[in-house]
Amino acid sequence: MPDPFSDDARLVAEPVTGDNALALSVGELAFKLKRMVEGEFGHVRLRGEISGYKRVASGHSYLCLKDDQAVIDGVIWKGNASALAFVPQDGVEVIATGKLTTYPGRSKYQIVIERMELAGAGALMALLEKLKAKLGGEGLFDPRAKQRLPFMPRVIGVVTSATGAVIRDILHRLEDRCPTYVVVWPVKVQGEGAAGEIAAAVRGFDAIAPGGPVPRPDLVIVARGGGSIEDLWAFNEEAVVRAVAACSIPIISAVGHETDTTLCDFAADLRAPTPTAAAEIAVPVLADLRLTLAAQATRTERCARRHVERGRERLAALARLLPKRDALLGPQRQRADEAGQRLDRGLERRVTLARGQLDRTGGALRPAALLRQLEAKRASLAATWRLVQSLNPDTMLDRGYARVTARVGGATLSSSAAVRTAGAVTLRFADGSVDARVERAGGKTYGRVASEQPSLL
């Protein structure tokens, strides 16, 4: 092969004598490597710690698996990601099964993960602690957010398997203690899809509207029998914990036996050690309640009877101290009789005074006196009208006089100086008015008729 730095180095590549290797494109090399890697490592199992996990909008998941020596990229396609038994978290050690391949677009190799499990119980507990810390930090386990359970719920909703012994134990214990209307929402309690069904059931009970065809529960019990941590893992899933914490109906968590603990227990309003104990907590004992009510009724009746008896005794004692009726009402009766006699005399005197006043008033209302007053008022009114007519300046117009008024404002002008000042005047006669304008010529004042107006009088 020629040395590129020798004197015979060429600018344009040419075939070299004796060299049968053709130049490969980058894509050809990448796909040859891809076939080689996939053929050599068709199926592998890797143990490592998850790092940089993220799930994108398409549903696919991307992550890295690492140990103290190396790192390899990984991808989980949407169908396999939804089938995982847990939600991957950074820092959790897992065993991933899949096939090794390359990604030519970035010249890197990666593992396409088909199945992934936690690497032992230690990894499972580590994942549980991480999830507990995360959800606890968001306040989902805050004791102040817990709701009080109803004393006697009319309807109880139960989220559990419809075929297990748990639902039978709950129903039998409720029947023994206090028969109650029960609505069962059957779900898978372990395995693939169990967490989704449990969360959907809790949200479904919470979404029931009051007064609908299906009664809305006053209390919900989430229950499952005992088992290993793997069997109970569905009740540790984030979806279940969030649904329980967000439910507006009080919830009792009864998952496993007394020593079993799940994150659902922390999110619920109350944890019961067993499903049977949850039924005992949910309702009181009806027989005991009836005995208590009967005892309270007896005590109430005794108290009421004792109160009535004591009141009757106090009333009798007070009645003995009261004066007799005649002695108590005698003075009032005598004063009433005297007041009645005074009232009769007062009424007679008042009637006499009113009759005299009526006679005097009737005399003043005779017709002759009224006519004389009317004639006097009419004569006074006529004299006043004659005075008004004599003072009216327009009465002089019938005798050949004219009244001069200012055209602007209409004020009567009584001097030549006022006429010169006004300039434009109106001459009012008996049969009409004439507008005139005042002019000066040779030191004299003349009046010129400007226009005529019909009489407005």
C-alpha positions as CSV (number, residue, x, y, z in Angstrom):
1,M,0.0,0.0,0.0
2,P,1.6,3.4,-1.0
3,D,2.6,5.7,1.7
4,P,0.4,8.8,1.6
5,F,3.4,11.0,2.7
6,S,5.8,9.7,0.0
7,D,6.7,11.7,-3.1
8,D,4.4,9.6,-5.3
9,A,1.3,10.5,-3.2
10,R,-1.7,11.2,-5.5
11,L,-4.5,13.7,-5.2
12,V,-7.1,11.4,-6.8
13,A,-7.5,7.8,-5.6
14,E,-6.7,5.2,-8.2
15,P,-6.7,1.3,-8.1
16,V,-3.4,-0.1,-6.7
17,T,-1.7,-3.0,-8.4
18,G,-2.1,-6.2,-6.4
19,D,-4.7,-4.7,-4.0
20,N,-8.2,-6.4,-4.6
21,A,-9.9,-4.7,-1.5
22,L,-12.5,-2.2,-2.6
23,A,-13.2,0.9,-0.5
24,L,-16.3,0.4,1.7
25,S,-18.8,3.2,2.4
26,V,-19.4,4.1,6.1
27,G,-22.9,2.6,5.9
28,E,-21.6,-0.7,4.5
29,L,-19.1,-1.0,7.3
30,A,-21.8,-0.1,9.9
31,F,-24.2,-2.7,8.7
32,K,-21.5,-5.3,8.4
33,L,-20.6,-4.7,12.1
34,K,-24.4,-4.8,12.9
35,R,-24.7,-8.3,11.3
36,M,-21.6,-9.5,13.0
37,V,-22.6,-8.3,16.5
38,E,-26.2,-9.6,16.2
39,G,-24.9,-12.9,14.9
40,E,-22.4,-13.3,17.7
41,F,-24.5,-12.0,20.5
42,G,-28.0,-12.9,19.5
43,H,-29.2,-13.4,23.1
44,V,-27.5,-12.1,26.3
45,R,-28.3,-11.5,30.0
46,L,-26.6,-8.5,31.6
47,R,-26.4,-7.6,35.2
48,G,-26.0,-3.9,36.0
49,E,-27.2,-0.8,37.7
50,I,-29.8,1.4,35.9
51,S,-28.7,4.9,35.1
52,G,-30.4,7.7,33.1
53,Y,-33.7,6.0,32.7
54,K,-36.4,7.9,30.8
55,R,-39.6,7.0,29.0
56,V,-40.4,9.2,26.0
57,A,-43.8,10.2,24.5
58,S,-43.8,7.3,22.1
59,G,-43.8,4.8,25.0
60,H,-40.3,3.5,24.4
61,S,-37.8,3.6,27.3
62,Y,-34.1,4.4,27.1
63,L,-31.5,3.8,29.8
64,C,-27.9,2.7,30.6
65,L,-26.7,-0.4,32.4
66,K,-23.4,0.1,34.2
67,D,-21.0,-1.5,36.7
68,D,-17.7,-0.4,38.0
69,Q,-15.9,-1.1,34.7
70,A,-18.2,-0.3,31.8
71,V,-21.4,1.2,30.5
72,I,-23.8,0.0,27.8
73,D,-26.8,1.8,26.4
74,G,-30.2,0.0,26.4
75,V,-33.6,0.4,24.9
76,I,-37.0,-1.1,25.8
77,W,-39.6,-0.9,23.1
78,K,-43.1,0.1,24.1
79,G,-44.7,-3.3,24.2
80,N,-42.0,-4.8,26.4
81,A,-41.9,-1.6,28.6
82,S,-45.6,-1.9,29.5
83,A,-45.1,-5.6,30.4
84,L,-42.5,-4.9,33.0
85,A,-43.4,-6.0,36.6
86,F,-42.0,-2.8,38.1
87,V,-41.2,0.8,37.1
88,P,-37.4,1.1,36.6
89,Q,-35.6,3.6,38.8
90,D,-32.1,4.9,38.6
91,G,-29.7,3.2,41.0
92,V,-31.5,-0.2,41.1
93,E,-29.5,-3.3,40.1
94,V,-31.3,-5.4,37.5
95,I,-30.8,-8.4,35.2
96,A,-31.7,-7.5,31.6
97,T,-32.4,-10.1,28.9
98,G,-32.3,-9.2,25.3
99,K,-30.2,-9.1,22.1
100,L,-27.1,-7.0,21.4
101,T,-27.2,-4.8,18.3
102,T,-25.7,-1.6,16.9
103,Y,-27.1,1.8,16.1
104,P,-25.4,2.8,12.8
105,G,-26.7,6.4,13.1
106,R,-24.3,7.0,16.0
107,S,-21.7,4.2,15.6
108,K,-22.5,2.6,19.0
109,Y,-23.7,-0.7,20.2
110,Q,-26.7,-1.3,22.6
111,I,-28.9,-3.9,24.1
112,V,-32.5,-4.2,23.1
113,I,-34.1,-5.4,26.4
114,E,-37.0,-7.8,26.1
115,R,-37.3,-8.7,29.8
116,M,-35.9,-7.2,33.0
117,E,-36.0,-8.3,36.6
118,L,-34.6,-7.0,39.8
119,A,-31.3,-8.6,40.8
120,G,-32.5,-10.3,44.0
121,A,-34.5,-9.2,47.1
122,G,-31.9,-6.6,48.0
123,A,-32.5,-4.7,44.7
124,L,-36.3,-5.0,45.3
125,M,-36.0,-3.5,48.7
126,A,-33.7,-0.7,47.3
127,L,-36.4,0.1,44.7
128,L,-39.1,0.1,47.4
129,E,-37.1,2.5,49.6
130,K,-36.4,4.8,46.6
131,L,-40.1,4.9,45.7
132,K,-41.1,5.4,49.4
133,A,-38.8,8.3,49.8
134,K,-40.0,9.9,46.5
135,L,-43.7,9.6,47.3
136,G,-43.2,10.5,50.9
137,G,-41.4,13.7,49.8
138,E,-44.5,14.7,47.8
139,G,-46.7,14.5,50.9
140,L,-48.7,11.3,50.0
141,F,-48.1,9.8,53.4
142,D,-48.7,12.9,55.5
143,P,-50.8,12.0,58.6
144,R,-52.5,15.4,58.5
145,A,-54.1,14.5,55.2
146,K,-55.8,11.3,56.6
147,Q,-59.6,11.3,56.7
148,R,-61.8,10.1,59.5
149,L,-63.7,6.9,58.9
150,P,-67.5,7.0,59.0
151,F,-69.0,5.4,62.2
152,M,-71.5,3.3,60.4
153,P,-71.1,3.4,56.6
154,R,-74.2,2.5,54.6
155,V,-72.3,1.3,51.6
156,I,-68.8,-0.3,51.6
157,G,-66.7,-0.7,48.5
158,V,-64.2,-3.6,48.4
159,V,-61.3,-3.8,45.9
160,T,-60.0,-7.3,45.8
161,S,-60.0,-10.6,43.9
162,A,-63.5,-11.9,43.4
163,T,-62.5,-15.6,43.7
164,G,-60.2,-15.5,46.8
165,A,-60.9,-16.2,50.4
166,V,-60.4,-12.5,51.3
167,I,-63.8,-11.4,50.0
168,R,-65.6,-14.3,51.7
169,D,-63.9,-13.4,55.1
170,I,-64.9,-9.7,54.7
171,L,-68.5,-10.5,53.9
172,H,-68.8,-13.1,56.7
173,R,-67.4,-10.7,59.3
174,L,-69.6,-7.8,58.1
175,E,-72.6,-10.1,58.3
176,D,-71.8,-11.1,61.8
177,R,-71.1,-7.6,63.1
178,C,-73.4,-5.3,61.2
179,P,-75.0,-6.3,57.8
180,T,-74.1,-3.6,55.3
181,Y,-74.5,-3.0,51.6
182,V,-71.3,-4.1,49.9
183,V,-70.1,-3.3,46.3
184,V,-67.2,-5.4,45.1
185,W,-64.9,-4.3,42.4
186,P,-63.0,-7.4,41.3
187,V,-59.3,-7.0,40.3
188,K,-56.2,-9.0,39.9
189,V,-54.1,-8.7,43.0
190,Q,-50.7,-9.9,41.6
191,G,-49.0,-10.3,38.3
192,E,-48.9,-8.3,35.1
193,G,-51.6,-5.6,35.0
194,A,-52.6,-6.0,38.6
195,A,-51.4,-2.5,39.7
196,G,-53.4,-0.8,36.8
197,E,-56.6,-2.7,37.7
198,I,-56.3,-1.8,41.4
199,A,-55.6,1.9,40.7
200,A,-58.5,2.0,38.2
201,A,-60.9,0.4,40.8
202,V,-60.0,3.0,43.4
203,R,-60.5,5.8,40.9
204,G,-63.7,4.2,39.7
205,F,-65.3,4.2,43.2
206,D,-64.2,7.8,43.7
207,A,-65.9,8.8,40.4
208,I,-69.4,7.3,41.3
209,A,-71.8,10.2,41.6
210,P,-74.2,10.2,44.6
211,G,-77.7,9.2,43.8
212,G,-76.8,7.3,40.7
213,P,-77.8,3.7,39.8
214,V,-74.7,2.4,41.6
215,P,-74.5,3.6,45.2
216,R,-71.4,5.6,46.1
217,P,-69.5,4.0,48.9
218,D,-69.0,5.7,52.2
219,L,-65.9,3.6,52.8
220,V,-63.5,1.6,50.6
221,I,-61.4,-1.4,51.6
222,V,-58.4,-2.4,49.5
223,A,-57.6,-6.0,50.5
224,R,-55.4,-9.0,49.6
225,G,-54.2,-12.1,51.4
226,G,-50.6,-12.7,52.6
227,G,-47.7,-13.5,50.3
228,S,-44.0,-12.7,49.5
229,I,-42.9,-9.2,48.7
230,E,-43.0,-10.1,45.0
231,D,-46.7,-11.3,45.4
232,L,-47.6,-8.0,47.1
233,W,-45.6,-5.8,44.8
234,A,-48.6,-4.5,42.9
235,F,-49.6,-2.6,46.1
236,N,-46.2,-0.8,46.0
237,E,-46.6,0.5,42.5
238,E,-46.7,4.3,42.1
239,A,-50.1,4.2,40.3
240,V,-51.8,2.4,43.2
241,V,-50.3,4.7,45.8
242,R,-51.3,7.9,44.0
243,A,-54.8,6.6,43.4
244,V,-55.3,5.7,47.1
245,A,-53.8,9.0,48.3
246,A,-56.0,11.1,45.9
247,C,-59.3,9.3,46.7
248,S,-61.9,11.5,48.4
249,I,-63.5,8.4,50.0
250,P,-61.9,7.1,53.3
251,I,-59.8,4.0,52.5
252,I,-58.7,1.1,54.7
253,S,-55.7,-0.8,53.4
254,A,-55.7,-4.5,54.4
255,V,-52.9,-6.0,52.3
256,G,-51.2,-9.2,53.5
257,H,-50.8,-10.4,57.1
258,E,-50.0,-8.4,60.1
259,T,-46.2,-8.3,59.4
260,D,-46.6,-7.4,55.7
261,T,-46.3,-3.7,54.9
262,T,-46.8,-2.0,51.5
263,L,-46.8,1.6,50.3
264,C,-50.6,1.4,49.9
265,D,-50.7,1.1,53.7
266,F,-48.9,4.4,54.1
267,A,-51.2,6.2,51.6
268,A,-54.5,4.9,53.0
269,D,-56.4,6.6,55.7
270,L,-56.0,3.6,58.0
271,R,-54.1,0.3,57.9
272,A,-55.7,-2.9,59.0
273,P,-53.4,-5.9,59.9
274,T,-55.7,-8.3,58.0
275,P,-58.7,-8.2,55.7
276,T,-60.8,-9.6,58.5
277,A,-59.6,-6.9,60.8
278,A,-60.5,-4.3,58.2
279,A,-64.2,-5.5,58.3
280,E,-64.1,-5.3,62.1
281,I,-62.8,-1.7,61.9
282,A,-65.3,-0.7,59.2
283,V,-68.5,-1.2,61.2
284,P,-69.5,-1.5,64.8
285,V,-71.1,-4.6,66.4
286,L,-74.8,-4.2,65.8
287,A,-75.8,-6.2,68.9
288,D,-73.6,-4.1,71.1
289,L,-74.9,-0.9,69.5
290,R,-78.5,-2.0,70.1
291,L,-77.7,-2.7,73.8
292,T,-76.0,0.7,74.1
293,L,-79.0,2.4,72.5
294,A,-81.4,0.6,74.8
295,A,-79.4,1.5,77.9
296,Q,-79.2,5.1,76.8
297,A,-83.0,5.1,76.2
298,T,-83.6,3.7,79.6
299,R,-81.4,6.3,81.2
300,T,-83.0,9.1,79.2
301,E,-86.5,8.0,80.3
302,R,-85.5,7.8,84.0
303,C,-83.9,11.3,83.8
304,A,-87.0,12.7,82.1
305,R,-89.3,11.0,84.7
306,R,-87.2,12.3,87.6
307,H,-87.2,15.8,86.2
308,V,-91.0,15.8,85.8
309,E,-91.5,14.5,89.4
310,R,-89.1,17.1,90.9
311,G,-90.9,19.8,88.9
312,R,-94.3,18.6,90.2
313,E,-93.0,18.8,93.8
314,R,-91.6,22.3,93.3
315,L,-94.9,23.4,91.8
316,A,-96.9,22.1,94.7
317,A,-94.6,23.8,97.2
318,L,-94.9,27.1,95.4
319,A,-98.7,26.8,95.1
320,R,-99.0,26.5,98.9
321,L,-97.2,29.9,99.2
322,L,-99.4,31.7,96.7
323,P,-102.3,33.9,98.2
324,K,-105.9,32.9,97.6
325,R,-107.6,34.0,94.4
326,D,-110.2,36.2,96.0
327,A,-107.7,37.9,98.3
328,L,-105.4,38.5,95.3
329,L,-108.1,39.8,92.9
330,G,-110.4,41.7,95.3
331,P,-108.7,45.1,95.2
332,Q,-108.4,44.9,91.4
333,R,-112.1,44.1,91.1
334,Q,-113.1,47.1,93.3
335,R,-110.8,49.5,91.2
336,A,-112.4,48.1,88.0
337,D,-115.9,48.9,89.3
338,E,-114.9,52.5,90.3
339,A,-113.3,53.0,86.9
340,G,-116.4,51.8,85.1
341,Q,-118.6,54.3,87.0
342,R,-116.2,57.2,86.2
343,L,-116.2,56.1,82.6
344,D,-120.0,56.3,82.3
345,R,-120.1,59.8,83.8
346,G,-117.2,60.9,81.5
347,L,-118.9,59.6,78.4
348,E,-122.2,61.5,79.3
349,R,-120.4,64.8,79.8
350,R,-118.4,64.3,76.6
351,V,-121.6,63.7,74.6
352,T,-123.2,66.9,76.0
353,L,-120.2,69.0,75.1
354,A,-120.1,67.6,71.6
355,R,-123.8,68.3,71.0
356,G,-123.4,72.0,72.0
357,Q,-120.4,72.4,69.8
358,L,-122.4,70.9,66.9
359,D,-125.3,73.3,67.4
360,R,-122.9,76.3,67.3
361,T,-121.2,75.1,64.2
362,G,-124.5,74.4,62.4
363,G,-125.7,78.0,63.1
364,A,-122.6,79.4,61.4
365,L,-123.3,77.3,58.3
366,R,-126.7,78.9,57.4
367,P,-127.2,79.8,53.6
368,A,-127.8,83.5,54.2
369,A,-124.5,84.1,56.0
370,L,-122.6,82.2,53.3
371,L,-124.2,84.3,50.5
372,R,-123.3,87.5,52.3
373,Q,-119.6,86.3,52.6
374,L,-119.6,85.3,48.9
375,E,-120.9,88.7,47.7
376,A,-118.3,90.5,49.7
377,K,-115.5,88.4,48.2
378,R,-116.8,89.0,44.7
379,A,-116.9,92.8,45.1
380,S,-113.4,92.8,46.5
381,L,-112.2,90.7,43.5
382,A,-113.8,93.2,41.0
383,A,-112.2,96.2,42.6
384,T,-108.8,94.5,42.4
385,W,-109.3,93.7,38.6
386,R,-110.3,97.4,37.9
387,L,-107.1,98.5,39.5
388,V,-105.0,96.0,37.5
389,Q,-106.7,97.4,34.2
390,S,-106.0,100.9,35.1
391,L,-102.3,100.2,35.7
392,N,-101.9,98.3,32.4
393,P,-99.8,100.5,30.0
394,D,-101.5,99.0,26.9
395,T,-104.9,100.5,27.8
396,M,-103.5,103.9,26.7
397,L,-102.9,102.6,23.1
398,D,-106.6,102.8,22.3
399,R,-106.4,106.6,22.8
400,G,-103.8,107.1,20.1
401,Y,-100.6,106.5,22.1
402,A,-97.8,104.1,21.2
403,R,-95.4,102.2,23.5
404,V,-91.7,102.1,22.6
405,T,-89.8,98.9,23.6
406,A,-86.3,97.7,22.9
407,R,-86.2,95.1,20.2
408,V,-83.6,93.1,22.2
409,G,-85.0,92.3,25.6
410,G,-88.4,93.9,25.2
411,A,-87.9,96.6,27.9
412,T,-90.2,99.7,27.7
413,L,-88.2,102.8,26.8
414,S,-89.4,106.0,28.4
415,S,-86.7,108.6,27.3
416,S,-85.0,109.6,24.0
417,A,-81.6,108.7,25.5
418,A,-82.8,105.2,26.1
419,V,-84.1,105.0,22.5
420,R,-80.8,106.2,21.1
421,T,-78.9,103.7,23.2
422,A,-81.2,100.8,22.0
423,G,-80.8,101.6,18.3
424,A,-83.5,99.1,17.2
425,V,-86.9,99.5,18.7
426,T,-90.5,98.3,18.4
427,L,-93.5,100.7,18.3
428,R,-96.5,99.0,19.8
429,F,-100.0,100.4,18.8
430,A,-103.5,99.3,19.6
431,D,-103.8,97.3,16.3
432,G,-100.3,96.0,16.0
433,S,-96.5,96.7,16.3
434,V,-93.9,98.1,14.0
435,D,-90.1,97.6,14.1
436,A,-87.9,100.8,13.6
437,R,-84.3,101.7,13.6
438,V,-82.9,104.9,15.2
439,E,-80.4,107.0,13.0
440,R,-78.6,110.3,13.6
441,A,-78.3,113.1,10.9
442,G,-77.1,116.6,11.5
443,G,-77.1,116.1,15.2
444,K,-80.8,115.0,15.2
445,T,-82.3,111.6,15.8
446,Y,-84.6,110.1,13.3
447,G,-86.6,106.9,13.3
448,R,-87.0,104.7,10.2
449,V,-89.5,102.0,10.0
450,A,-87.7,98.7,9.4
451,S,-90.6,96.3,9.0
452,E,-94.1,95.7,10.1
453,Q,-95.4,92.9,12.2
454,P,-99.0,91.8,12.7
455,S,-100.5,92.6,16.0
456,L,-99.9,90.0,18.6
457,L,-102.4,91.5,21.0
